[in-house]
């Protein structure tokens, strides 16, 4: 299996941290934020379940710009062979 060497940027890391601390953030946004932060400085990559969540967020109109940014970051760090 190929290894994705991308990491979460500082800007997305800050957004993810703010999302996790906010009581107004949705559960989906917090899941995406946690995934993005887990990939901040590690060799981890997005799992299949989070790929699916991120893809659904990006294709929906009901999520905020920030949630979609987190989803895009998480999806960009997924396994390209999946």
Long-range contacts (C-beta under 8 A, 24 or more apart in sequence): 1-79, 1-81, 2-79, 2-80, 2-81, 3-43, 3-45, 4-45, 4-46, 4-77, 4-78, 4-79, 4-80, 5-43, 6-39, 6-76, 6-77, 7-39, 7-40, 7-41, 7-42, 7-77, 8-36, 8-37, 8-39, 8-40, 8-73, 8-77, 9-73, 12-36, 12-69, 12-70, 12-73, 13-37, 13-40, 15-66, 15-69, 15-70, 16-70, 19-66, 19-67, 19-70, 26-63, 26-67, 28-53, 28-57, 28-63, 28-67, 29-63, 29-64, 29-66, 29-67, 29-70, 32-57, 32-67, 32-70, 32-71, 32-74, 33-70, 35-74, 36-70, 36-73, 36-74, 39-74, 39-77, 45-77, 45-78, 45-79, 46-74, 46-75, 46-77, 46-78, 46-79, 48-79, 48-82, 50-74, 50-78, 51-75, 51-78, 51-79, 51-82, 54-78
